[in-house]
Amino acid sequence: MALIEQGRCVFEVAAKHADPQPAIVWASSSSVYGLNTDAPFSEEHRTDRPASLYAATKKAGEAIAHAYNHIYGLSITGLRFFTVYGPWGRPDMAYFSFARSIVAGEPITLFRTADGADARRDFTYIDDVVKGCLGALDTAGESTGTKSGKKRGPAPLRVYNLGNTSPVPVTRMVAILEKLLGRKANKRVVTMPSNGDVPFTHANVSHAARDFGYRPATPLDAGLRRFVDWFVHYYKLDTAKIAKGKRKSMAMSAAS
């Protein structure tokens, strides 16, 4: 798996070829919580039941980080990101691909659980995540290893959740995108598959708040507005057409 090997290579170089050894902060994922149903997700909760191969690779990364910390004295901090969104984001993420599909008039697929509940995600704006990353870097303790492979003592090994602490139905996210883009989505609602996905994510960020003052401050509507402003500019979309669609949407809402 590429994700596992990439992380291992970073740890290997830092452990055996850097002098002095750096402190490492790396991106894990909220997906490690897998089939956990306790909410909000806390760092003490089980992470041994991944719901996807991606989640399994992130869990493997955390295990490898533990080994390098124990053997070589690397100071390592893993950050479990919760559904990060915003400008310059990953095009394969739901909010991004939904925006493209809405503009193109293509259908989007939304999941509901077997009992009819909408899938929910703890959407976390990129600026809040960056502040969390910087806080983790600023408070990372020193590594204790040497190029010879010997370590002077134990080094810090930390894991933190970086989320927004407020799960939102994915249908709500789509409604905000529709309003901002001035177009209705062609929605296809299906039952969530029993394998490969989870019905909700919900971050407990109390440890990050305690240790480096992490406090997410961006509500979903404000973050998506910034994303759409960037999206429209980056892809050179017809702003007049979008504005017309917004006015039409507002008029329909007022009439209903």
Residue frames as qw, qx, qy, qz and C-alpha x, y, z in Angstrom:
[[0.000, 0.888, 0.460, 0.000, 0.00, 0.00, 0.00],
 [0.421, 0.567, -0.021, 0.708, 1.45, 3.34, -1.08],
 [0.340, -0.821, 0.020, -0.458, 0.20, 5.26, 1.98],
 [0.859, -0.498, 0.053, 0.109, 1.92, 2.83, 4.33],
 [0.805, 0.121, 0.072, 0.576, 5.21, 2.85, 2.43],
 [0.204, 0.743, 0.020, 0.637, 5.28, 6.64, 2.09],
 [0.518, -0.798, 0.086, -0.296, 4.89, 7.10, 5.83],
 [0.915, -0.300, 0.094, 0.254, 7.45, 4.42, 6.60],
 [0.659, 0.426, 0.025, 0.619, 9.99, 6.10, 4.31],
 [0.080, -0.826, 0.081, -0.552, 9.58, 9.42, 6.15],
 [0.742, -0.642, 0.148, -0.123, 10.04, 7.74, 9.53],
 [0.927, 0.008, 0.074, 0.368, 13.03, 5.74, 8.24],
 [0.467, 0.598, -0.052, 0.649, 14.87, 8.80, 6.91],
 [0.299, -0.808, 0.124, -0.491, 14.16, 10.80, 10.06],
 [0.860, -0.495, 0.117, -0.042, 15.27, 7.96, 12.31],
 [0.889, -0.113, 0.230, 0.380, 18.47, 6.91, 10.54],
 [0.592, 0.375, 0.219, 0.679, 19.69, 9.77, 8.37],
 [0.058, -0.871, -0.106, -0.477, 18.72, 13.05, 10.08],
 [0.651, -0.268, -0.378, 0.602, 21.06, 14.61, 12.60],
 [0.257, -0.034, 0.816, -0.517, 19.56, 15.78, 14.82],
 [0.022, 0.391, 0.901, 0.188, 16.34, 13.83, 14.47],
 [0.239, -0.251, -0.117, -0.931, 13.31, 16.04, 13.80],
 [0.367, 0.246, 0.718, -0.537, 9.97, 15.87, 15.54],
 [0.062, -0.123, -0.772, -0.621, 7.38, 14.56, 13.08],
 [0.457, 0.329, 0.453, -0.691, 3.74, 15.60, 12.73],
 [0.027, 0.039, -0.840, -0.540, 1.83, 13.50, 10.22],
 [0.576, 0.019, -0.084, -0.813, -1.70, 13.11, 8.85],
 [0.151, 0.131, 0.974, -0.103, -3.66, 10.16, 10.15],
 [0.328, -0.221, -0.495, -0.773, -7.44, 10.12, 9.66],
 [0.558, -0.128, 0.411, -0.709, -10.74, 9.94, 11.50],
 [0.800, 0.158, -0.430, -0.387, -11.37, 6.83, 9.40],
 [0.291, 0.270, -0.869, 0.296, -9.32, 4.82, 11.92],
 [0.428, -0.081, 0.567, -0.699, -12.38, 4.82, 14.20],
 [0.182, 0.010, -0.921, -0.344, -14.07, 2.55, 11.68],
 [0.456, -0.424, -0.708, -0.333, -17.09, 0.76, 13.13],
 [0.191, -0.156, -0.596, 0.764, -16.92, 2.61, 16.44],
 [0.185, -0.657, -0.592, -0.429, -20.40, 3.75, 17.51],
 [0.416, -0.643, -0.381, 0.518, -19.47, 5.70, 20.65],
 [0.282, 0.647, 0.203, 0.679, -19.81, 9.45, 20.08],
 [0.448, 0.838, -0.285, -0.128, -18.08, 11.78, 20.02],
 [0.911, 0.204, -0.236, 0.270, -15.00, 9.87, 18.88],
 [0.387, -0.870, 0.304, -0.016, -12.21, 10.14, 21.44],
 [0.346, 0.650, -0.676, 0.023, -8.55, 9.20, 21.09],
 [0.339, -0.305, 0.832, -0.315, -9.11, 6.48, 23.71],
 [0.828, 0.227, 0.217, -0.465, -11.76, 4.71, 21.62],
 [0.764, -0.021, 0.608, 0.215, -11.12, 1.48, 19.72],
 [0.361, 0.718, -0.335, -0.493, -9.44, 1.75, 16.32],
 [0.269, -0.281, 0.904, 0.177, -9.08, -1.94, 15.51],
 [0.492, 0.440, 0.749, -0.060, -12.18, -2.30, 13.31],
 [0.023, 0.355, -0.342, -0.870, -11.51, -0.39, 10.07],
 [0.615, 0.505, 0.482, -0.366, -14.44, -0.10, 7.65],
 [0.656, 0.749, -0.068, -0.070, -12.29, 0.38, 4.53],
 [0.860, 0.119, -0.040, 0.495, -8.84, -0.43, 3.20],
 [0.200, 0.715, -0.118, 0.659, -7.98, 3.28, 3.40],
 [0.574, -0.719, 0.143, -0.366, -8.83, 3.22, 7.11],
 [0.960, -0.212, 0.036, 0.181, -6.69, 0.12, 7.53],
 [0.658, 0.427, -0.109, 0.610, -3.69, 1.86, 5.95],
 [0.109, -0.754, 0.178, -0.623, -4.05, 4.80, 8.35],
 [0.816, -0.537, 0.122, -0.176, -4.31, 2.43, 11.31],
 [0.917, 0.085, -0.027, 0.389, -1.20, 0.66, 10.03],
 [0.341, 0.671, -0.149, 0.642, 0.54, 4.04, 9.82],
 [0.462, -0.742, 0.201, -0.442, -0.21, 4.68, 13.49],
 [0.949, -0.289, 0.100, 0.072, 1.20, 1.26, 14.41],
 [0.757, 0.361, -0.060, 0.542, 4.36, 1.93, 12.39],
 [0.002, -0.788, 0.171, -0.591, 4.70, 5.34, 14.07],
 [0.747, -0.613, 0.157, -0.205, 4.54, 3.61, 17.44],
 [0.950, -0.022, 0.045, 0.309, 7.32, 1.21, 16.43],
 [0.524, 0.552, -0.099, 0.641, 9.65, 3.98, 15.21],
 [0.308, -0.791, 0.164, -0.503, 8.99, 5.98, 18.35],
 [0.867, -0.469, 0.150, -0.079, 9.74, 2.99, 20.56],
 [0.914, 0.078, 0.083, 0.389, 12.80, 1.72, 18.70],
 [0.563, 0.376, 0.058, 0.734, 14.46, 4.92, 17.49],
 [0.284, -0.506, -0.359, 0.731, 13.21, 7.63, 19.84],
 [0.080, 0.323, 0.412, 0.848, 11.38, 9.64, 17.18],
 [0.184, 0.359, 0.466, -0.788, 9.00, 12.29, 18.50],
 [0.053, -0.213, -0.765, -0.606, 5.82, 11.62, 16.51],
 [0.333, 0.319, 0.454, -0.762, 2.41, 13.27, 16.54],
 [0.082, 0.278, 0.842, 0.456, -0.44, 11.81, 14.48],
 [0.291, 0.220, 0.186, -0.912, -3.40, 14.03, 13.62],
 [0.235, 0.367, 0.896, 0.088, -6.74, 12.41, 12.90],
 [0.149, 0.107, -0.199, -0.963, -8.40, 14.78, 10.41],
 [0.338, 0.460, 0.771, -0.282, -12.20, 14.86, 10.17],
 [0.420, 0.675, 0.564, 0.224, -13.55, 15.52, 6.63],
 [0.261, -0.506, 0.086, 0.817, -11.37, 18.49, 5.75],
 [0.425, 0.691, 0.520, 0.268, -12.83, 20.89, 3.17],
 [0.110, -0.841, -0.007, 0.530, -12.09, 24.27, 1.63],
 [0.480, 0.822, -0.231, -0.204, -10.32, 25.99, -1.30],
 [0.304, 0.617, -0.725, -0.032, -7.62, 23.94, -3.07],
 [0.694, -0.248, 0.593, -0.324, -9.08, 20.78, -1.59],
 [0.275, -0.120, 0.918, 0.258, -9.06, 17.25, -2.94],
 [0.453, 0.127, -0.382, -0.795, -11.32, 16.94, -6.01],
 [0.453, -0.109, -0.870, -0.163, -12.39, 13.44, -4.93],
 [0.011, 0.179, 0.701, -0.690, -13.92, 14.68, -1.67],
 [0.138, 0.593, 0.793, 0.018, -17.73, 14.77, -1.62],
 [0.041, 0.812, 0.244, -0.528, -18.17, 18.54, -1.25],
 [0.063, -0.526, 0.493, 0.690, -15.85, 19.17, -4.23],
 [0.094, 0.085, 0.890, 0.437, -17.25, 16.49, -6.52],
 [0.126, 0.667, 0.707, -0.196, -20.81, 17.51, -5.61],
 [0.053, 0.745, -0.003, -0.665, -20.06, 21.14, -6.55],
 [0.028, -0.315, 0.696, 0.645, -18.73, 20.04, -9.94],
 [0.086, 0.311, 0.925, 0.199, -21.72, 17.77, -10.54],
 [0.114, 0.730, 0.511, -0.440, -24.23, 20.46, -9.55],
 [0.073, 0.653, -0.253, -0.710, -22.66, 22.93, -11.99],
 [0.046, 0.218, -0.821, -0.526, -22.56, 20.30, -14.75],
 [0.714, 0.028, -0.062, -0.697, -26.12, 19.12, -14.12],
 [0.540, 0.168, -0.824, -0.037, -24.91, 15.62, -13.34],
 [0.761, -0.517, -0.277, -0.278, -26.49, 13.39, -10.67],
 [0.030, 0.522, -0.705, 0.480, -25.01, 13.02, -7.20],
 [0.698, -0.242, -0.669, -0.075, -25.45, 10.05, -4.88],
 [0.290, -0.538, 0.428, -0.665, -26.44, 10.55, -1.25],
 [0.449, -0.030, -0.885, 0.120, -26.44, 7.81, 1.37],
 [0.590, -0.470, 0.158, -0.637, -28.97, 7.02, 4.04],
 [0.158, -0.260, 0.917, -0.259, -28.72, 4.33, 6.68],
 [0.197, -0.215, -0.928, -0.230, -31.01, 1.30, 6.64],
 [0.102, -0.591, -0.701, 0.386, -33.29, 3.04, 9.16],
 [0.224, 0.825, 0.428, 0.293, -33.59, 6.14, 6.94],
 [0.349, -0.845, -0.007, 0.404, -31.14, 8.49, 8.67],
 [0.498, 0.843, -0.164, 0.116, -28.96, 10.78, 6.56],
 [0.800, 0.025, -0.193, 0.568, -25.21, 10.20, 6.62],
 [0.215, -0.976, -0.007, -0.024, -23.50, 12.84, 8.78],
 [0.755, 0.237, -0.172, 0.586, -19.96, 14.16, 8.71],
 [0.423, -0.785, -0.111, 0.438, -17.90, 16.38, 11.01],
 [0.565, 0.685, 0.128, 0.443, -16.88, 18.81, 8.25],
 [0.536, -0.670, -0.016, 0.514, -13.75, 20.73, 9.28],
 [0.398, 0.917, -0.007, 0.016, -12.58, 23.85, 7.43],
 [0.805, 0.321, -0.182, 0.464, -9.00, 23.88, 6.20],
 [0.080, 0.718, -0.287, 0.629, -7.97, 27.03, 8.11],
 [0.707, -0.568, 0.229, -0.354, -8.98, 25.41, 11.40],
 [0.987, -0.006, 0.003, 0.161, -7.03, 22.28, 10.50],
 [0.562, 0.569, -0.235, 0.553, -3.93, 24.31, 9.62],
 [0.274, -0.725, 0.317, -0.548, -4.08, 26.07, 13.00],
 [0.906, -0.353, 0.173, -0.158, -4.26, 22.65, 14.63],
 [0.889, 0.282, -0.106, 0.345, -1.24, 21.43, 12.65],
 [0.260, 0.682, -0.302, 0.614, 0.78, 24.47, 13.69],
 [0.576, -0.633, 0.269, -0.442, -0.25, 23.99, 17.31],
 [0.988, -0.131, 0.069, 0.046, 0.88, 20.37, 17.19],
 [0.705, 0.471, -0.184, 0.498, 4.21, 21.40, 15.65],
 [0.031, -0.747, 0.281, -0.601, 4.79, 24.14, 18.21],
 [0.652, -0.536, 0.359, -0.398, 4.23, 21.75, 21.13],
 [0.949, 0.162, -0.270, 0.029, 6.02, 18.68, 19.76],
 [0.619, -0.699, 0.338, 0.121, 8.72, 17.44, 22.10],
 [0.177, 0.711, -0.642, -0.225, 12.23, 16.56, 20.95],
 [0.935, 0.153, -0.314, -0.056, 13.28, 13.23, 19.50],
 [0.576, -0.701, 0.418, -0.047, 15.75, 11.28, 21.61],
 [0.943, 0.112, 0.243, 0.197, 17.46, 9.07, 19.04],
 [0.162, -0.725, 0.470, 0.476, 20.77, 9.33, 17.21],
 [0.621, 0.542, -0.435, -0.362, 22.03, 8.29, 13.78],
 [0.085, 0.368, -0.920, 0.100, 23.74, 5.33, 15.43],
 [0.581, -0.243, -0.698, -0.342, 20.33, 3.92, 16.29],
 [0.383, -0.267, -0.710, 0.527, 20.59, 4.44, 20.02],
 [0.218, -0.752, -0.284, -0.554, 18.11, 6.56, 21.93],
 [0.142, 0.339, -0.535, 0.761, 18.67, 8.57, 25.08],
 [0.196, 0.194, 0.736, -0.618, 15.25, 7.81, 26.51],
 [0.287, 0.577, 0.764, 0.021, 11.55, 7.81, 25.65],
 [0.033, -0.012, 0.257, 0.966, 10.28, 10.39, 23.15],
 [0.463, 0.284, 0.354, -0.761, 6.76, 11.85, 22.85],
 [0.009, -0.171, -0.879, -0.445, 4.19, 9.79, 20.94],
 [0.273, 0.340, 0.414, -0.799, 0.91, 11.67, 20.54],
 [0.057, 0.362, 0.791, 0.489, -2.37, 11.33, 18.65],
 [0.155, 0.356, 0.345, -0.855, -5.02, 14.06, 18.37],
 [0.317, 0.639, 0.688, 0.136, -8.41, 14.53, 16.74],
 [0.027, -0.268, 0.103, 0.958, -8.77, 17.63, 14.57],
 [0.048, 0.507, 0.802, 0.312, -12.47, 18.06, 13.83],
 [0.124, -0.410, -0.128, -0.894, -15.24, 20.62, 14.03],
 [0.047, 0.068, 0.808, -0.583, -17.16, 18.81, 16.84],
 [0.496, 0.358, 0.346, -0.712, -20.55, 19.24, 15.12],
 [0.308, 0.110, 0.870, 0.369, -21.68, 16.53, 12.66],
 [0.409, 0.420, -0.011, -0.810, -23.87, 17.84, 9.83],
 [0.758, 0.340, 0.552, -0.073, -26.13, 15.77, 7.54],
 [0.387, -0.085, 0.570, 0.720, -24.59, 15.50, 4.09],
 [0.171, 0.687, 0.640, 0.299, -27.96, 16.59, 2.72],
 [0.180, -0.919, -0.172, 0.304, -27.50, 19.89, 4.57],
 [0.403, -0.458, 0.423, 0.670, -24.10, 20.35, 2.95],
 [0.312, 0.311, 0.706, 0.554, -25.69, 19.78, -0.47],
 [0.018, 0.863, 0.505, 0.014, -28.44, 22.31, 0.28],
 [0.271, -0.805, 0.087, 0.521, -25.82, 24.95, 1.11],
 [0.370, -0.176, 0.612, 0.676, -23.97, 24.22, -2.14],
 [0.230, 0.596, 0.701, 0.318, -27.22, 24.49, -4.10],
 [0.084, -0.932, -0.286, 0.207, -27.90, 27.91, -2.59],
 [0.330, -0.689, 0.296, 0.574, -24.36, 29.19, -3.20],
 [0.309, -0.085, 0.717, 0.619, -24.18, 27.86, -6.76],
 [0.426, 0.345, 0.009, -0.836, -27.72, 28.91, -7.66],
 [0.575, 0.173, -0.660, -0.451, -28.65, 25.48, -8.99],
 [0.839, -0.249, 0.279, -0.396, -30.55, 22.46, -7.76],
 [0.121, -0.407, 0.899, 0.109, -28.72, 19.17, -7.49],
 [0.788, 0.074, -0.436, -0.428, -29.96, 16.07, -9.27],
 [0.330, -0.463, 0.729, -0.381, -30.00, 13.88, -6.17],
 [0.773, 0.011, -0.595, -0.220, -30.06, 10.09, -6.10],
 [0.447, -0.528, 0.536, -0.484, -30.63, 8.76, -2.58],
 [0.780, 0.094, -0.612, -0.097, -29.59, 5.17, -1.87],
 [0.818, -0.571, 0.021, -0.067, -29.12, 2.97, 1.18],
 [0.055, -0.794, 0.604, -0.036, -25.58, 3.09, 2.51],
 [0.787, 0.205, -0.582, -0.014, -23.67, -0.11, 1.75],
 [0.809, -0.583, -0.018, -0.069, -22.94, -2.25, 4.78],
 [0.808, -0.227, 0.132, 0.527, -19.24, -2.34, 3.95],
 [0.541, 0.323, 0.193, 0.752, -16.75, 0.42, 3.16],
 [0.036, -0.547, -0.033, -0.836, -18.45, 3.42, 4.77],
 [0.230, -0.291, -0.726, 0.579, -19.72, 4.67, 8.13],
 [0.032, -0.773, -0.605, -0.190, -22.96, 6.51, 8.98],
 [0.149, -0.974, -0.051, -0.164, -21.39, 9.38, 10.90],
 [0.635, 0.126, -0.352, 0.676, -18.22, 10.96, 12.26],
 [0.347, -0.887, -0.137, -0.275, -18.01, 13.16, 15.35],
 [0.573, 0.351, -0.442, 0.594, -14.79, 14.51, 16.87],
 [0.570, -0.796, -0.146, 0.141, -13.97, 15.04, 20.52],
 [0.541, 0.621, -0.185, 0.536, -11.15, 17.61, 20.39],
 [0.533, -0.841, -0.010, -0.090, -10.67, 18.14, 24.13],
 [0.818, -0.293, 0.139, 0.475, -7.10, 16.80, 24.10],
 [0.500, 0.412, 0.217, 0.730, -6.04, 19.13, 21.28],
 [0.171, -0.868, -0.159, -0.437, -7.77, 22.04, 23.03],
 [0.708, -0.696, 0.021, 0.116, -5.96, 21.26, 26.26],
 [0.789, -0.224, 0.224, 0.527, -2.49, 20.72, 24.80],
 [0.371, -0.041, 0.296, 0.879, -2.27, 23.41, 22.12],
 [0.171, 0.447, 0.238, -0.845, -5.44, 25.47, 22.23],
 [0.001, -0.125, -0.776, -0.619, -7.20, 23.97, 19.22],
 [0.291, 0.488, 0.568, -0.595, -10.63, 25.55, 18.79],
 [0.242, 0.318, 0.695, 0.598, -12.39, 25.18, 15.42],
 [0.065, 0.482, 0.300, -0.821, -14.25, 28.37, 14.57],
 [0.218, 0.212, -0.490, -0.817, -15.67, 28.01, 11.05],
 [0.644, 0.267, 0.562, -0.446, -19.33, 26.98, 10.59],
 [0.568, 0.179, 0.728, 0.340, -20.12, 24.93, 7.50],
 [0.386, 0.836, 0.389, 0.037, -22.05, 27.64, 5.65],
 [0.059, -0.935, 0.243, 0.249, -19.19, 30.14, 6.02],
 [0.471, -0.407, 0.696, 0.358, -16.56, 27.60, 4.98],
 [0.555, 0.394, 0.689, 0.250, -18.52, 26.45, 1.94],
 [0.253, 0.945, 0.159, -0.132, -19.06, 30.08, 0.91],
 [0.181, -0.784, 0.491, 0.334, -15.28, 30.56, 0.82],
 [0.537, -0.063, 0.787, 0.298, -14.87, 27.31, -1.09],
 [0.495, 0.665, 0.553, 0.086, -17.49, 28.27, -3.69],
 [0.096, 0.954, -0.107, -0.263, -15.93, 31.73, -4.15],
 [0.290, -0.555, 0.695, 0.353, -12.62, 30.02, -4.90],
 [0.558, 0.205, 0.791, 0.141, -14.27, 27.30, -7.02],
 [0.437, 0.826, 0.344, -0.095, -16.08, 29.81, -9.24],
 [0.044, 0.906, -0.329, -0.262, -12.91, 31.89, -9.73],
 [0.421, -0.424, 0.757, 0.265, -10.56, 28.94, -10.27],
 [0.476, 0.255, 0.808, 0.235, -12.76, 27.24, -12.88],
 [0.031, 0.149, -0.293, -0.944, -13.75, 30.57, -14.48],
 [0.104, 0.505, 0.857, 0.008, -17.48, 29.92, -14.15],
 [0.026, -0.533, -0.366, -0.762, -20.14, 32.34, -15.35],
 [0.128, -0.173, -0.607, 0.765, -20.72, 34.45, -12.23],
 [0.382, 0.035, -0.080, -0.920, -23.70, 36.25, -13.80],
 [0.641, -0.103, -0.651, -0.393, -25.41, 32.92, -14.45],
 [0.446, -0.173, -0.775, 0.413, -24.73, 31.78, -10.89],
 [0.064, 0.109, 0.345, -0.930, -26.06, 35.06, -9.48],
 [0.532, -0.038, -0.338, -0.776, -29.21, 34.65, -11.59],
 [0.622, -0.146, -0.766, -0.073, -29.65, 31.14, -10.26],
 [0.245, -0.139, -0.656, 0.700, -29.27, 32.40, -6.69],
 [0.294, 0.050, 0.090, -0.950, -31.97, 35.03, -7.23],
 [0.637, -0.072, -0.548, -0.538, -34.29, 32.42, -8.71],
 [0.531, -0.137, -0.798, 0.250, -33.63, 30.08, -5.79],
 [0.056, -0.115, -0.497, 0.858, -34.31, 32.84, -3.27],
 [0.454, -0.001, -0.161, -0.876, -37.55, 33.77, -5.04],
 [0.659, -0.118, -0.690, -0.276, -38.74, 30.17, -5.01],
 [0.391, -0.140, -0.743, 0.525, -37.90, 29.87, -1.30],
 [0.134, 0.075, 0.280, -0.948, -39.81, 33.05, -0.51],
 [0.566, -0.022, -0.347, -0.748, -42.85, 31.83, -2.45],
 [0.600, -0.096, -0.792, -0.056, -42.94, 28.43, -0.76]]
